[in-house]
């Protein structure tokens, strides 16, 4: 989660997702949401961090050294790193990696787990020089997401984003689709997007807690010009974070 001016953004949503993810993995969270809220604010205050990124982790102790977790108890850690917000919209270039996202029958994309990012790490490290990030496809050549952010495409006044079958349904993604888009008179569509459709869109953006909103300038050989809708979404999202909602 991100902290702006000492206030965690979408704190309830992040903690609810933490509980849901733990439940998917068969783990219990040994603290109430109110206790984790208090711990989050204490962490911010004790470290004097007005703008930062906080990563909550649920993990098992070492009662069982295997992956099975027999007899283990779950614990929670909150890790904070200073991170300044983006005052200006930045552009990124993407490439499609050789790695493919496996089916949801092979991985629990409805939970935010560290296992998701093993593939992200490999693909990101193997990207070409000068490329900022990767854009994953699944084995059917449908668009998924970047190494750690959701992708949203623009066609006219419509926002189009992949279904969350092979990606995490991010909190920033939901904020854009269901809060900002209606306020900006934009239609939102969640559907499968085949890689062959990429040249048909007018623009694209990445969104996520860390990246906030970034304009996609290029995906492989597909180039997107500057898009006023991306700029409007960036400014609207920035307005939300500054307001502390």
Secondary structure, 3 states (H helix, E strand, C coil): CEEECCEECCHHHHHHHHHHHHHHCCCCCCCCHHHHHHHHHHHHHHHCCCCEEEEEEEEECCCCCCCCCCCCCEEEEEEEEECCCCCCCCEEEEECCCCCECCCCCCCCCCCCCCHHHHHHHHHHCCCCCCCEEEEEECCCEEEEECCCEEEEEECCEEEECCCCCCCCCHHHHHHHHHHHHHCCCEEEECCCEHHHHHHCCEEEEEECCCEEEEEEEECCEECCCCHHHHHHHHHHHHHHHHCC
